[in-house]
């Protein structure tokens, strides 16, 4: 039976390292607040570690002389050189997608010799739909490690934990000095216009803006429409190449007057700006900008580490035009979801029964397109399968 343990951090303490020597093993570790030094605690621990993070920005933000970053451009030769170095405790920080390759390079000894930390583990849930393969690689491999830990500052509710993690013990941290954040909500039909107003006002005043919006197209409109010069955009390399905007920089670049961040920086990264203010944008007309309130929003609130305004966040949102708004209650949405599950399972059975039958393939197509396009996926062998985790994600996002 799953056990839940609690750790109380008394008033006056700000970092986990002040109260515990190392992260606990073989559990889901809810560290309670962002910026408490959980990743740093593992980096400084006296053991070999593999720290899995969701994106390259986090790798670049956390890597150092002794912490080796692994992502797409990292060669196997460089990994082997680091393994052969005289560093006593090897510390790898690796994007989710590159974990299988790193394990292969290190060899089977990795399972006994290395502590596996899945950092920002709630992303396994939030990203399940569009990073299905990378997430499943972690879910299939973590139990091979003698010691592992899933860590987050924004724990998921019991019913939304992925099936593979439901039996794992939980360790929760409670902070007596936890600081509440004051949210100013700007619910508007005209998200871009409202954001431009905030940008113009900032330019005339003595503080900097940090805008979290996952749409390069929207950022481009703001930059060009406001005539900005003192700004930077932190995004993926692919997005920078596609939009060809000036000032697309790395997370470690100098702070500017106006700072834009796409989803690559929503979680885990450290941003230092003593006069920085945070704006979060969620526009239902631009699906990529939709922000999950229960986890992602909380993560964004913790990115500015040292600002005098770190307890203030402005949320610009358009809540009117979204798929979820078609349903007046959770029970109505649940009914639709149950129907999608039913036909998703039918789709899977039809495919398994024989994909060479024309009528069956027509039935599959009908079920797939009509009911379960969001719950049915293709696995690594190109089979059509119903994935129950996708339903769990959808129900949670609606809630």
C-alpha positions as CSV (number, residue, x, y, z in Angstrom):
1,X,0.0,0.0,0.0
2,X,1.3,3.5,-0.9
3,X,2.7,5.4,2.0
4,X,2.6,9.2,2.4
5,X,5.3,10.9,4.5
6,X,5.6,14.6,5.4
7,X,8.6,16.8,6.1
8,X,8.0,20.1,7.9
9,X,10.4,23.0,7.1
10,X,10.3,25.5,10.0
11,X,10.1,29.2,9.8
12,X,13.5,30.8,8.8
13,X,14.6,28.2,6.3
14,X,14.5,28.8,2.5
15,X,16.3,25.8,1.0
16,X,15.9,22.0,1.3
17,X,19.6,21.7,1.8
18,X,19.3,23.4,5.2
19,X,17.1,20.6,6.5
20,X,17.8,17.4,4.5
21,X,21.1,15.9,3.3
22,X,19.8,14.4,0.0
23,X,16.6,13.7,-1.9
24,X,14.6,10.7,-0.8
25,X,14.6,7.5,-3.0
26,X,11.9,5.6,-4.8
27,X,9.2,8.1,-4.3
28,X,7.2,11.0,-5.7
29,X,8.8,14.0,-3.9
30,X,6.5,17.1,-3.6
31,X,8.9,19.8,-2.5
32,X,6.2,22.3,-1.8
33,X,7.5,25.5,-3.3
34,X,9.5,26.5,-6.3
35,X,13.0,27.8,-5.9
36,X,13.7,25.6,-2.9
37,X,16.9,24.2,-4.4
38,X,15.8,20.6,-5.0
39,X,17.8,20.2,-8.2
40,X,20.8,21.9,-6.6
41,X,20.6,19.5,-3.7
42,X,21.0,16.5,-6.0
43,X,23.7,18.2,-8.0
44,X,25.8,18.6,-4.8
45,X,25.0,15.1,-3.4
46,X,27.7,12.5,-3.0
47,X,26.5,10.1,-5.6
48,X,26.3,9.7,-9.4
49,X,23.2,11.3,-10.8
50,X,21.1,11.5,-13.9
51,X,18.7,14.5,-13.7
52,X,15.9,14.4,-16.4
53,X,14.4,17.7,-17.4
54,X,11.8,18.6,-20.0
55,X,13.6,20.9,-22.3
56,X,17.0,22.2,-23.5
57,X,16.6,25.6,-21.7
58,X,16.7,23.8,-18.4
59,X,19.8,21.8,-19.5
60,X,21.6,25.1,-20.5
61,X,20.4,26.8,-17.3
62,X,21.7,24.1,-14.9
63,X,24.8,22.7,-16.6
64,X,28.3,23.7,-15.4
65,X,31.9,22.5,-15.3
66,X,30.9,19.5,-13.2
67,X,27.4,19.0,-14.5
68,X,27.3,17.6,-18.0
69,X,24.3,18.5,-20.3
70,X,22.9,16.0,-22.7
71,X,20.5,16.9,-25.5
72,X,20.2,16.4,-29.3
73,X,23.5,18.0,-30.2
74,X,25.6,16.3,-27.6
75,X,27.8,13.6,-29.1
76,X,28.3,10.1,-27.6
77,X,32.0,10.8,-27.7
78,X,31.6,13.9,-25.4
79,X,29.5,11.8,-23.0
80,X,32.3,9.1,-22.8
81,X,34.9,11.8,-22.3
82,X,33.0,13.1,-19.3
83,X,32.6,9.6,-18.0
84,X,36.4,9.1,-18.2
85,X,37.1,12.4,-16.4
86,X,38.5,12.7,-12.9
87,X,35.2,14.2,-11.5
88,X,34.4,12.1,-8.5
89,X,30.6,12.1,-8.8
90,X,29.3,12.2,-12.3
91,X,26.3,14.5,-12.8
92,X,24.3,14.3,-16.0
93,X,21.4,16.7,-16.8
94,X,19.5,15.3,-19.7
95,X,16.3,16.2,-21.7
96,X,13.6,13.5,-21.5
97,X,14.0,12.6,-25.1
98,X,17.8,11.8,-24.7
99,X,17.5,9.5,-21.7
100,X,17.5,6.2,-23.6
101,X,20.7,7.3,-25.5
102,X,22.5,8.3,-22.3
103,X,21.6,5.0,-20.7
104,X,22.9,3.1,-23.7
105,X,26.2,5.0,-23.6
106,X,26.8,4.5,-19.9
107,X,25.8,0.8,-20.1
108,X,23.8,-1.5,-17.8
109,X,25.8,-0.5,-14.7
110,X,23.8,2.7,-14.8
111,X,20.8,1.1,-13.1
112,X,22.8,0.3,-9.9
113,X,25.4,3.1,-10.0
114,X,23.2,6.2,-10.7
115,X,20.4,7.9,-8.9
116,X,17.7,8.9,-11.4
117,X,15.9,12.2,-10.7
118,X,12.9,13.0,-12.9
119,X,12.7,16.7,-12.3
120,X,9.4,18.6,-12.8
121,X,7.6,15.3,-13.0
122,X,4.2,16.8,-13.4
123,X,5.3,17.5,-17.0
124,X,5.0,13.8,-17.6
125,X,1.3,14.4,-17.2
126,X,1.0,17.9,-18.8
127,X,3.1,16.8,-21.9
128,X,1.7,13.3,-22.3
129,X,-0.4,14.2,-25.3
130,X,2.3,15.9,-27.5
131,X,5.4,14.2,-26.2
132,X,4.0,10.7,-25.8
133,X,7.1,8.8,-26.9
134,X,9.6,10.7,-24.7
135,X,7.3,10.4,-21.6
136,X,6.7,6.7,-22.2
137,X,10.4,6.1,-22.4
138,X,10.7,7.3,-18.9
139,X,7.7,5.4,-17.6
140,X,9.2,2.2,-19.1
141,X,12.7,2.6,-17.8
142,X,12.6,4.2,-14.3
143,X,11.9,1.0,-12.4
144,X,15.1,-0.5,-13.7
145,X,17.0,2.0,-11.5
146,X,17.8,0.9,-8.0
147,X,17.1,4.4,-6.8
148,X,14.9,7.0,-8.4
149,X,12.8,10.1,-7.5
150,X,10.0,12.0,-9.2
151,X,10.2,15.6,-8.0
152,X,7.9,18.6,-8.4
153,X,6.8,21.8,-6.7
154,X,3.2,21.4,-8.1
155,X,1.9,18.0,-7.2
156,X,-0.9,16.4,-9.1
157,X,-4.1,15.2,-7.5
158,X,-4.4,11.5,-6.9
159,X,-6.8,10.8,-9.8
160,X,-4.6,12.5,-12.3
161,X,-1.4,10.6,-11.6
162,X,-0.4,8.4,-14.5
163,X,-1.1,4.7,-14.1
164,X,2.6,3.7,-13.9
165,X,3.1,6.0,-10.8
166,X,0.0,5.3,-8.8
167,X,1.7,2.8,-6.4
168,X,4.8,4.8,-5.6
169,X,5.2,6.3,-2.1
170,X,4.9,10.0,-1.7
171,X,7.0,12.4,0.4
172,X,5.5,15.9,0.9
173,X,7.3,19.0,2.2
174,X,5.4,21.7,4.1
175,X,7.0,25.1,4.5
176,X,5.9,27.4,7.4
177,X,7.3,30.4,5.4
178,X,5.5,29.7,2.1
179,X,4.7,33.0,0.4
180,X,1.3,33.6,-1.3
181,X,1.2,35.2,-4.7
182,X,-1.3,38.0,-5.6
183,X,-2.9,37.5,-9.0
184,X,-4.3,40.3,-11.1
185,X,-6.7,38.7,-13.7
186,X,-7.3,40.6,-17.0
187,X,-10.1,38.5,-18.7
188,X,-10.5,40.1,-22.1
189,X,-11.5,39.3,-25.7
190,X,-8.5,41.3,-26.9
191,X,-5.5,39.6,-25.5
192,X,-2.9,41.1,-27.8
193,X,-4.2,44.7,-27.3
194,X,-4.2,44.3,-23.5
195,X,-0.6,42.9,-23.6
196,X,0.5,45.8,-25.8
197,X,-0.9,48.3,-23.2
198,X,1.2,46.6,-20.5
199,X,4.3,46.7,-22.7
200,X,3.9,50.4,-23.4
201,X,3.4,51.2,-19.8
202,X,6.5,49.3,-18.8
203,X,8.7,51.2,-21.2
204,X,7.8,54.4,-19.4
205,X,8.5,53.0,-15.9
206,X,11.3,51.7,-13.8
207,X,10.8,48.0,-14.0
208,X,11.2,45.1,-16.5
209,X,8.5,42.8,-17.9
210,X,8.8,39.0,-18.1
211,X,6.1,37.8,-20.4
212,X,5.3,34.1,-20.5
213,X,3.4,33.3,-23.7
214,X,3.7,30.2,-25.8
215,X,3.2,31.7,-29.3
216,X,6.0,33.0,-31.4
217,X,3.4,34.5,-33.8
218,X,1.8,36.5,-30.9
219,X,5.3,37.6,-29.7
220,X,6.2,38.7,-33.3
221,X,3.0,40.9,-33.4
222,X,3.8,42.5,-30.1
223,X,7.5,43.2,-31.0
224,X,6.6,44.7,-34.4
225,X,3.4,46.4,-33.3
226,X,5.1,48.1,-30.3
227,X,8.4,49.0,-32.1
228,X,10.5,47.3,-29.4
229,X,14.2,47.5,-29.4
230,X,15.2,46.6,-25.9
231,X,13.8,43.1,-25.7
232,X,14.8,39.4,-25.9
233,X,12.9,36.2,-26.8
234,X,13.8,32.9,-25.1
235,X,12.5,30.1,-27.3
236,X,13.5,26.8,-29.0
237,X,16.1,26.9,-31.8
238,X,13.5,25.7,-34.3
239,X,11.2,28.6,-33.4
240,X,14.0,31.1,-33.7
241,X,14.9,29.8,-37.2
242,X,11.3,29.8,-38.3
243,X,10.3,33.3,-37.3
244,X,13.7,34.9,-37.8
245,X,13.2,37.6,-35.2
246,X,16.0,39.6,-33.7
247,X,17.1,39.0,-30.2
248,X,16.2,35.3,-29.9
249,X,18.7,34.4,-27.2
250,X,19.5,31.8,-24.6
251,X,18.1,31.6,-21.1
252,X,21.4,32.8,-19.6
253,X,21.6,36.0,-21.7
254,X,21.3,39.5,-20.1
255,X,17.9,40.7,-18.9
256,X,16.2,43.3,-21.1
257,X,13.4,45.8,-20.6
258,X,10.9,43.4,-22.2
259,X,11.6,39.6,-21.9
260,X,9.4,37.0,-23.7
261,X,9.5,33.3,-22.8
262,X,7.9,30.4,-24.7
263,X,7.0,27.1,-23.0
264,X,10.7,26.1,-23.0
265,X,11.1,28.3,-20.0
266,X,7.8,27.9,-18.1
267,X,9.3,25.4,-15.6
268,X,12.4,24.9,-13.6
269,X,14.6,27.7,-15.0
270,X,16.1,30.4,-12.7
271,X,15.6,34.0,-13.8
272,X,17.3,36.7,-11.7
273,X,16.0,40.3,-12.0
274,X,15.4,42.4,-8.8
275,X,12.9,44.7,-10.6
276,X,11.2,42.1,-12.8
277,X,7.4,41.8,-13.1
278,X,5.6,38.6,-14.4
279,X,2.8,38.5,-17.0
280,X,1.2,35.1,-18.0
281,X,-0.8,35.0,-21.2
282,X,-3.4,32.4,-21.9
283,X,-5.4,33.1,-25.1
284,X,-8.1,30.6,-26.0
285,X,-7.9,31.8,-29.7
286,X,-4.3,30.5,-29.8
287,X,-4.3,27.0,-28.5
288,X,-0.6,26.7,-27.8
289,X,-0.9,29.5,-25.2
290,X,-3.4,27.7,-23.0
291,X,-1.9,27.5,-19.5
292,X,-2.9,24.7,-17.0
293,X,-3.9,26.6,-13.8
294,X,-3.2,23.7,-11.4
295,X,0.5,23.1,-12.3
296,X,1.9,25.2,-15.1
297,X,0.7,28.6,-13.8
298,X,2.2,27.8,-10.4
299,X,5.5,27.0,-12.0
300,X,5.6,30.2,-14.0
301,X,5.0,32.2,-10.8
302,X,8.3,30.8,-9.4
303,X,10.6,31.7,-12.2
304,X,11.7,35.1,-10.9
305,X,13.9,34.3,-8.0
306,X,15.0,37.6,-6.5
307,X,12.5,40.2,-7.7
308,X,10.9,42.7,-5.3
309,X,7.7,41.9,-7.2
310,X,7.9,38.1,-7.1
311,X,4.7,37.9,-5.1
312,X,2.7,39.7,-7.9
313,X,1.6,38.2,-11.2
314,X,-0.7,39.5,-13.9
315,X,-2.8,36.9,-15.8
316,X,-4.1,38.1,-19.2
317,X,-6.6,35.5,-20.3
318,X,-9.5,35.0,-22.8
319,X,-11.7,32.3,-21.3
320,X,-14.5,32.4,-23.8
321,X,-13.6,30.5,-26.9
322,X,-12.3,27.1,-26.0
323,X,-13.3,23.5,-26.7
324,X,-14.0,22.9,-23.0
325,X,-16.6,25.8,-23.0
326,X,-19.0,23.6,-25.0
327,X,-19.8,21.8,-21.8
328,X,-21.7,23.4,-19.0
329,X,-20.5,21.1,-16.2
330,X,-17.9,18.5,-15.4
331,X,-20.5,15.8,-15.5
332,X,-21.4,16.7,-19.1
333,X,-17.8,16.7,-20.1
334,X,-17.2,13.4,-18.3
335,X,-20.1,11.9,-20.2
336,X,-18.5,12.9,-23.5
337,X,-15.2,11.6,-22.3
338,X,-16.7,8.2,-21.3
339,X,-18.2,7.9,-24.8
340,X,-14.8,8.7,-26.3
341,X,-13.2,6.0,-24.1
342,X,-15.9,3.5,-25.3
343,X,-15.3,4.1,-28.9
344,X,-11.5,4.3,-28.4
345,X,-11.5,0.8,-27.1
346,X,-13.7,-0.3,-30.0
347,X,-11.3,1.3,-32.4
348,X,-8.4,-0.6,-30.8
349,X,-10.2,-3.9,-30.9
350,X,-11.2,-3.4,-34.6
351,X,-7.6,-2.7,-35.5
352,X,-6.3,-5.8,-33.6
353,X,-9.0,-8.0,-35.2
354,X,-7.7,-7.3,-38.7
355,X,-6.5,-4.2,-40.4
356,X,-6.8,-5.8,-43.9
357,X,-10.6,-5.8,-43.8
358,X,-11.9,-2.7,-45.7
359,X,-15.2,-2.5,-43.7
360,X,-13.3,-2.7,-40.4
361,X,-10.9,0.0,-41.5
362,X,-13.8,2.2,-42.4
363,X,-15.3,1.6,-38.9
364,X,-11.9,2.4,-37.4
365,X,-11.7,5.7,-39.3
366,X,-15.3,6.6,-38.2
367,X,-14.6,5.9,-34.5
368,X,-11.2,7.6,-34.7
369,X,-12.5,10.8,-36.3
370,X,-15.9,11.0,-34.6
371,X,-15.2,10.0,-31.0
372,X,-11.6,9.3,-29.9
373,X,-9.2,11.4,-31.9
374,X,-7.8,12.8,-28.6
375,X,-7.6,9.4,-26.9
376,X,-6.3,7.1,-29.7
377,X,-2.7,7.1,-30.7
378,X,-0.3,5.1,-32.8
379,X,2.3,3.1,-30.8
380,X,5.9,2.5,-31.8
381,X,4.8,-0.4,-34.1
382,X,2.2,1.8,-35.8
383,X,-0.7,0.1,-34.2
384,X,-3.8,2.1,-33.3
385,X,-4.3,1.9,-29.5
386,X,-6.5,3.5,-26.9
387,X,-4.5,5.3,-24.3
388,X,-6.3,5.8,-20.9
389,X,-3.7,8.4,-19.8
390,X,-5.0,10.7,-22.5
391,X,-8.4,10.6,-21.0
392,X,-7.0,11.4,-17.5
393,X,-5.1,14.4,-19.0
394,X,-8.2,15.7,-20.7
395,X,-10.4,15.4,-17.6
396,X,-7.8,17.2,-15.5
397,X,-7.4,20.0,-18.0
398,X,-11.1,20.5,-18.1
399,X,-11.4,20.6,-14.3
